[in-house]
Amino acid sequence: MDLPRARPAVAAAFLTQGLVFISLTTRLPKFSDRWHLADLDLSLLLLMMVLLAGLGSVVAEKFAARRDSATMLRVGLGLTAVAVPVLTTAPALWVFVAGLAVYGVALGVIDATVNMQAVALEHRRSRPMLPSFHGAWTLGGVIGAGLTLATANLPLEANAALAVVPLAVAFAPFLARDHGTTAAAQTVAVPWRPILLVGLGMVLFYMVDTAAATWGPTYLDHTFSTPSHLVALATFPYLVASGILRLAGDRLVATYGPVAVLRVSAVVASAALAVVVFAPTWPVAVVGFTLLGAGVAVVAPLSFSAAARIAGGDEVDLGARQARVDAVIARFNQFNYVGALLGSVLTGLVGSGSLRVGFAVPMVLILGLLPLARAFAPVAVPVAAASGPPAG
């Protein structure tokens, strides 16, 4: 198994996912203007995309069990390469919606499979790696937000060129599964109760992260007299701060442990959202988004890492362990979309009159990480004694 080549390949997939997603979300004001979409219309389209992403994650689980996560990751990247030019060059609203739907499915497939790849590599290396992998996603997002700022005066059609990136990465040497005695994965119970607690933490993260990514630019655009070419500043510094913390996250977690890191994250994130909610001017709101990026940076990677560790238990057969963890990660990824629903849809609906009110919701709820942090402690779970449905 060529682990040295697999790591940069998986990192490139994370980067691609962040690049495309942030490139599209930071252009939501432009899409809204082109198709004359109200905030409610946009909320419904985001709801459609999130639901289809959940479907894509389920599809990834089923097919990854039969083949492997590397194959499904390539499928997701290929779908992205198709969807991006369709929704950016759409001649009619229904074509735009169709492109967004295809992208939603691809989003779910990639989210599930790229994290399957990452946790498999982390297990084989026996050291924290998820924060830096998610840091690659953030780096892609920084590049995407930077492109939005640099090409603000170009027509939306120019963004069709982004399709080249996922198409190229689809040919990277991802980690192939060592199938081993994978039948064992079907007979060992998975301890779902502790996984659900970790999943609640990920819901809270994606609630905040998606709210910032999808509504941050619109918040600057509608709430303040922000120059139109600078609305992406709601996302760009958020991602820069998040990326710095994620790249340092492997060392931080190894030094202080996930519980302490998560509790500090919760306090910083809530304070940052308070700055956003009560900001008197758009530059102050940008400072709030920047602090928010630093606050929540490592929550998602620690969630996936903890879920994989719990799911893997004390299984020694590599193929059996990876098969079971793949199935759990795909299901665990659904928490991503529950959080995305709260972040993108609920924030938009609650904040339909004022997005200040919309951002007040995650400001309070993110403090739920304080009691949940204990569930992330690296305590061995006796799989043989666990109760719950099998991961088949």
C-alpha positions as CSV (number, residue, x, y, z in Angstrom):
1,M,0.0,0.0,0.0
2,D,1.6,3.3,-1.1
3,L,0.8,5.5,1.9
4,P,3.2,8.4,1.1
5,R,1.4,8.9,-2.3
6,A,-2.1,8.5,-0.8
7,R,-1.7,11.3,1.7
8,P,-1.2,14.1,-0.8
9,A,-3.9,12.6,-3.0
10,V,-6.5,12.7,-0.2
11,A,-5.3,16.2,0.8
12,A,-5.9,17.3,-2.8
13,A,-9.4,15.9,-2.7
14,F,-10.2,17.9,0.5
15,L,-8.7,21.0,-1.1
16,T,-10.8,20.6,-4.2
17,Q,-14.0,20.2,-2.2
18,G,-13.3,23.4,-0.3
19,L,-12.3,25.3,-3.4
20,V,-15.4,24.5,-5.3
21,F,-17.8,24.8,-2.4
22,I,-16.5,28.2,-1.2
23,S,-16.2,29.5,-4.8
24,L,-19.9,28.8,-5.3
25,T,-21.2,30.0,-1.9
26,T,-19.3,33.3,-2.0
27,R,-21.0,33.9,-5.3
28,L,-24.5,33.4,-3.9
29,P,-25.3,37.1,-4.0
30,K,-24.5,37.0,-7.8
31,F,-26.7,33.9,-8.4
32,S,-29.5,35.6,-6.4
33,D,-29.3,38.7,-8.5
34,R,-29.2,36.8,-11.8
35,W,-32.2,34.7,-11.0
36,H,-34.0,37.3,-8.8
37,L,-34.1,35.1,-5.8
38,A,-35.4,36.3,-2.4
39,D,-33.7,35.1,0.8
40,L,-36.6,32.6,1.2
41,D,-36.1,31.2,-2.3
42,L,-32.4,30.9,-1.7
43,S,-33.1,29.1,1.6
44,L,-35.3,26.5,-0.2
45,L,-32.6,25.9,-2.8
46,L,-30.1,25.4,-0.1
47,L,-32.5,23.0,1.6
48,M,-32.7,21.0,-1.6
49,M,-28.9,20.9,-2.0
50,V,-28.4,19.7,1.6
51,L,-31.0,17.0,1.3
52,L,-29.5,15.7,-1.9
53,A,-26.0,15.8,-0.2
54,G,-27.5,13.5,2.5
55,L,-28.7,11.2,-0.3
56,G,-25.2,11.3,-1.8
57,S,-23.7,10.3,1.5
58,V,-26.1,7.3,1.7
59,V,-25.2,6.3,-1.8
60,A,-21.5,6.5,-1.0
61,E,-22.0,4.2,1.9
62,K,-23.7,1.5,-0.1
63,F,-21.3,1.5,-3.0
64,A,-18.2,2.0,-0.9
65,A,-19.1,-1.3,0.9
66,R,-19.2,-3.1,-2.5
67,R,-16.2,-1.5,-4.0
68,D,-14.1,1.0,-1.9
69,S,-14.1,4.6,-0.9
70,A,-11.5,5.5,-3.6
71,T,-13.8,4.5,-6.4
72,M,-16.8,6.5,-5.0
73,L,-14.5,9.5,-4.3
74,R,-13.6,9.6,-8.0
75,V,-17.3,9.4,-8.9
76,G,-18.1,12.3,-6.7
77,L,-15.3,14.4,-8.2
78,G,-16.6,13.5,-11.7
79,L,-20.1,14.7,-10.8
80,T,-18.7,17.9,-9.5
81,A,-16.8,18.5,-12.7
82,V,-20.2,18.1,-14.6
83,A,-22.3,20.2,-12.2
84,V,-20.1,23.3,-11.9
85,P,-20.2,24.4,-15.6
86,V,-24.0,23.6,-15.7
87,L,-25.0,25.8,-12.8
88,T,-22.5,28.7,-13.7
89,T,-23.5,28.9,-17.4
90,A,-27.2,28.0,-17.0
91,P,-29.4,29.8,-19.6
92,A,-32.5,29.3,-17.5
93,L,-33.5,28.9,-13.9
94,W,-34.4,25.2,-14.2
95,V,-31.0,24.4,-15.6
96,F,-29.4,26.2,-12.7
97,V,-31.5,24.3,-10.2
98,A,-30.6,21.0,-12.0
99,G,-26.9,21.8,-11.8
100,L,-27.3,22.7,-8.1
101,A,-29.0,19.3,-7.6
102,V,-26.2,17.3,-9.2
103,Y,-23.7,19.3,-7.2
104,G,-25.6,18.5,-4.0
105,V,-25.4,14.7,-4.6
106,A,-21.7,15.1,-5.5
107,L,-21.1,17.1,-2.3
108,G,-22.4,14.3,-0.2
109,V,-20.5,11.6,-2.0
110,I,-17.2,13.4,-1.6
111,D,-17.8,14.4,2.0
112,A,-18.4,10.8,3.0
113,T,-15.6,9.2,1.0
114,V,-12.9,11.7,1.5
115,N,-13.3,11.3,5.3
116,M,-13.3,7.5,4.9
117,Q,-9.9,7.9,3.2
118,A,-8.7,10.3,5.9
119,V,-9.6,8.2,8.9
120,A,-8.1,5.1,7.3
121,L,-4.8,6.9,6.8
122,E,-4.9,8.3,10.3
123,H,-5.4,4.8,11.7
124,R,-2.5,3.4,9.7
125,R,-0.2,6.2,10.8
126,S,-1.4,6.0,14.5
127,R,-1.3,9.8,15.0
128,P,-3.6,12.8,14.6
129,M,-4.0,13.7,10.9
130,L,-7.7,14.8,10.5
131,P,-7.1,18.4,11.5
132,S,-4.5,18.9,8.8
133,F,-6.6,17.1,6.2
134,H,-9.5,19.4,7.0
135,G,-6.9,22.2,6.8
136,A,-6.4,21.3,3.2
137,W,-10.2,21.8,2.7
138,T,-9.9,25.2,4.3
139,L,-6.9,26.1,2.1
140,G,-9.1,25.3,-0.9
141,G,-11.7,27.5,0.6
142,V,-9.2,30.3,1.0
143,I,-8.2,29.9,-2.6
144,G,-11.9,29.9,-3.7
145,A,-12.7,33.0,-1.7
146,G,-9.6,34.7,-3.0
147,L,-10.7,33.9,-6.6
148,T,-14.1,35.4,-5.8
149,L,-12.5,38.6,-4.7
150,A,-10.0,38.7,-7.6
151,T,-12.6,37.9,-10.3
152,A,-15.6,39.9,-8.8
153,N,-16.0,41.8,-12.1
154,L,-15.9,38.8,-14.3
155,P,-19.2,37.1,-15.5
156,L,-20.4,34.0,-13.7
157,E,-19.8,31.9,-16.8
158,A,-16.0,32.3,-16.2
159,N,-16.3,30.1,-13.1
160,A,-17.0,27.1,-15.3
161,A,-13.3,26.7,-15.6
162,L,-13.3,25.4,-12.0
163,A,-14.4,22.1,-13.3
164,V,-10.9,21.3,-14.4
165,V,-9.7,20.9,-10.8
166,P,-12.0,18.1,-9.6
167,L,-11.6,16.4,-13.0
168,A,-7.8,16.4,-12.6
169,V,-7.8,15.3,-8.9
170,A,-10.1,12.3,-9.8
171,F,-7.1,10.6,-11.2
172,A,-5.0,10.9,-8.0
173,P,-3.7,7.7,-6.3
174,F,-6.2,7.4,-3.4
175,L,-6.0,4.7,-0.7
176,A,-7.3,1.3,-1.9
177,R,-8.9,-0.9,0.6
178,D,-7.1,-4.0,1.9
179,H,-10.3,-6.1,2.0
180,G,-8.9,-8.8,4.3
181,T,-11.7,-10.7,6.1
182,T,-14.2,-7.9,5.7
183,A,-17.1,-10.2,6.6
184,A,-16.1,-9.6,10.2
185,A,-17.3,-6.0,9.8
186,Q,-20.8,-7.2,9.3
187,T,-20.9,-9.2,12.6
188,V,-19.4,-6.8,15.1
189,A,-21.8,-4.4,16.9
190,V,-21.0,-0.7,16.6
191,P,-21.3,1.4,19.8
192,W,-23.7,4.0,18.4
193,R,-24.5,5.8,21.7
194,P,-21.0,7.4,22.1
195,I,-20.9,8.1,18.4
196,L,-24.2,10.0,18.6
197,L,-22.8,12.3,21.3
198,V,-19.8,13.0,19.0
199,G,-22.3,13.5,16.2
200,L,-24.1,16.2,18.1
201,G,-20.8,18.1,18.4
202,M,-20.5,17.9,14.6
203,V,-24.0,19.2,14.1
204,L,-23.2,22.3,16.2
205,F,-20.0,22.9,14.1
206,Y,-21.7,22.6,10.7
207,M,-24.6,24.8,12.0
208,V,-22.0,27.5,12.5
209,D,-19.8,26.8,9.6
210,T,-22.6,26.6,7.0
211,A,-24.3,29.8,8.4
212,A,-21.0,31.7,7.9
213,A,-20.3,30.3,4.5
214,T,-23.8,30.6,3.0
215,W,-25.1,33.7,4.8
216,G,-21.9,35.6,5.7
217,P,-21.6,37.4,2.3
218,T,-25.3,38.1,2.2
219,Y,-25.2,39.4,5.7
220,L,-22.5,42.0,4.7
221,D,-24.4,42.8,1.6
222,H,-27.9,43.3,3.2
223,T,-27.1,44.6,6.7
224,F,-24.3,47.1,6.0
225,S,-23.3,49.4,3.1
226,T,-20.5,47.0,2.2
227,P,-19.0,47.5,-1.3
228,S,-20.3,44.7,-3.4
229,H,-16.8,43.5,-4.4
230,L,-15.9,43.0,-0.7
231,V,-18.8,40.9,0.5
232,A,-16.6,37.7,0.2
233,L,-14.6,39.1,3.2
234,A,-17.2,37.4,5.4
235,T,-15.7,34.1,4.2
236,F,-12.1,34.8,3.2
237,P,-10.6,35.8,6.6
238,Y,-12.8,33.2,8.3
239,L,-11.2,30.5,6.2
240,V,-7.7,31.9,6.7
241,A,-8.0,31.8,10.4
242,S,-9.6,28.4,10.3
243,G,-6.9,27.1,8.0
244,I,-4.1,28.3,10.3
245,L,-5.6,26.6,13.3
246,R,-6.3,23.4,11.4
247,L,-2.8,23.1,10.1
248,A,-1.6,23.5,13.7
249,G,-4.4,21.3,15.0
250,D,-2.5,18.0,14.9
251,R,0.0,19.3,17.3
252,L,-2.5,21.2,19.5
253,V,-4.6,18.0,19.9
254,A,-1.6,15.9,20.6
255,T,-0.4,18.4,23.3
256,Y,-3.6,19.4,25.1
257,G,-6.1,16.7,24.1
258,P,-9.4,17.0,22.3
259,V,-11.5,17.9,25.3
260,A,-9.7,21.0,26.3
261,V,-9.3,22.2,22.7
262,L,-13.0,21.8,22.1
263,R,-14.1,23.7,25.2
264,V,-11.9,26.6,24.3
265,S,-13.3,26.5,20.8
266,A,-16.9,26.7,22.0
267,V,-16.2,29.9,24.1
268,V,-14.3,31.6,21.3
269,A,-16.9,30.8,18.7
270,S,-19.8,32.1,20.8
271,A,-17.9,35.3,21.5
272,A,-17.1,35.7,17.9
273,L,-20.7,35.3,16.8
274,A,-21.6,38.0,19.4
275,V,-19.3,40.3,17.6
276,V,-21.0,39.5,14.3
277,V,-24.5,39.9,15.7
278,F,-23.9,43.3,17.4
279,A,-21.4,44.7,14.9
280,P,-22.1,48.4,14.2
281,T,-20.2,48.3,10.8
282,W,-19.1,45.8,8.3
283,P,-15.4,45.8,9.2
284,V,-16.3,44.8,12.8
285,A,-18.5,42.0,11.4
286,V,-15.5,40.8,9.4
287,V,-13.4,40.7,12.6
288,G,-16.1,38.6,14.1
289,F,-16.1,36.1,11.2
290,T,-12.3,35.9,11.4
291,L,-12.4,35.0,15.1
292,L,-15.2,32.5,14.4
293,G,-13.0,30.7,11.9
294,A,-10.3,30.3,14.5
295,G,-12.8,29.2,17.2
296,V,-14.5,26.3,15.3
297,A,-11.6,25.2,13.2
298,V,-10.9,21.7,14.6
299,V,-14.4,20.6,15.7
300,A,-15.2,18.7,12.5
301,P,-11.9,16.8,12.1
302,L,-12.0,15.8,15.8
303,S,-15.6,14.6,15.3
304,F,-14.7,12.3,12.4
305,S,-11.5,11.1,14.2
306,A,-13.4,10.3,17.4
307,A,-16.2,8.5,15.5
308,A,-13.7,6.4,13.6
309,R,-11.8,5.5,16.7
310,I,-15.0,4.4,18.5
311,A,-16.3,2.5,15.5
312,G,-13.0,0.7,14.9
313,G,-12.8,-0.4,18.5
314,D,-10.2,-3.1,19.1
315,E,-10.5,-4.8,15.7
316,V,-7.1,-6.0,14.5
317,D,-8.0,-7.1,11.0
318,L,-7.3,-4.1,8.8
319,G,-9.8,-4.9,6.1
320,A,-12.6,-5.6,8.6
321,R,-11.9,-2.5,10.5
322,Q,-11.8,-0.3,7.5
323,A,-15.0,-1.7,6.1
324,R,-16.9,-1.1,9.4
325,V,-15.4,2.4,9.8
326,D,-16.3,3.3,6.2
327,A,-19.9,2.4,6.9
328,V,-20.0,4.3,10.1
329,I,-18.3,7.4,8.6
330,A,-20.8,7.5,5.8
331,R,-23.7,7.4,8.3
332,F,-21.9,9.8,10.7
333,N,-21.6,12.2,7.8
334,Q,-25.3,12.7,8.0
335,F,-24.7,14.9,11.1
336,N,-23.0,17.2,8.7
337,Y,-26.2,17.8,6.8
338,V,-28.3,18.2,10.0
339,G,-26.0,21.0,11.0
340,A,-26.0,22.4,7.4
341,L,-29.8,22.5,7.6
342,L,-29.7,24.4,10.8
343,G,-26.9,26.7,9.5
344,S,-28.1,27.5,6.0
345,V,-31.9,27.0,6.2
346,L,-32.8,27.9,9.8
347,T,-30.4,30.9,9.8
348,G,-32.1,32.2,6.6
349,L,-35.6,31.5,7.8
350,V,-35.2,32.9,11.3
351,G,-33.2,35.8,9.9
352,S,-35.6,36.5,7.0
353,G,-36.4,39.9,8.6
354,S,-32.9,40.5,9.9
355,L,-29.8,38.2,9.6
356,R,-28.6,39.6,12.9
357,V,-31.4,37.5,14.5
358,G,-30.4,34.5,12.3
359,F,-26.8,34.6,13.5
360,A,-27.9,34.9,17.1
361,V,-29.2,31.2,17.0
362,P,-25.8,29.6,16.5
363,M,-24.2,32.1,18.9
364,V,-26.2,30.4,21.7
365,L,-26.3,26.8,20.5
366,I,-22.5,26.5,19.9
367,L,-22.0,26.5,23.7
368,G,-23.5,23.0,23.6
369,L,-19.9,21.9,22.8
370,L,-18.9,22.5,26.5
371,P,-20.8,19.5,27.9
372,L,-20.3,17.4,24.8
373,A,-16.5,17.7,24.8
374,R,-16.1,14.8,27.2
375,A,-17.4,12.4,24.5
376,F,-14.3,13.2,22.4
377,A,-11.9,11.8,24.9
378,P,-9.7,9.0,23.5
379,V,-11.1,6.3,25.8
380,A,-11.1,2.8,24.4
381,V,-14.5,1.4,23.7
382,P,-15.0,-2.4,24.3
383,V,-16.7,-3.3,21.0
384,A,-17.6,-6.8,22.1
385,A,-19.7,-5.3,24.9
386,A,-21.3,-2.6,22.7
387,S,-24.9,-2.6,21.9
388,G,-26.6,-1.3,18.8
389,P,-27.2,-2.2,15.2
390,P,-24.5,-3.6,13.0
391,A,-22.7,-1.3,10.6
392,G,-23.6,-3.5,7.6
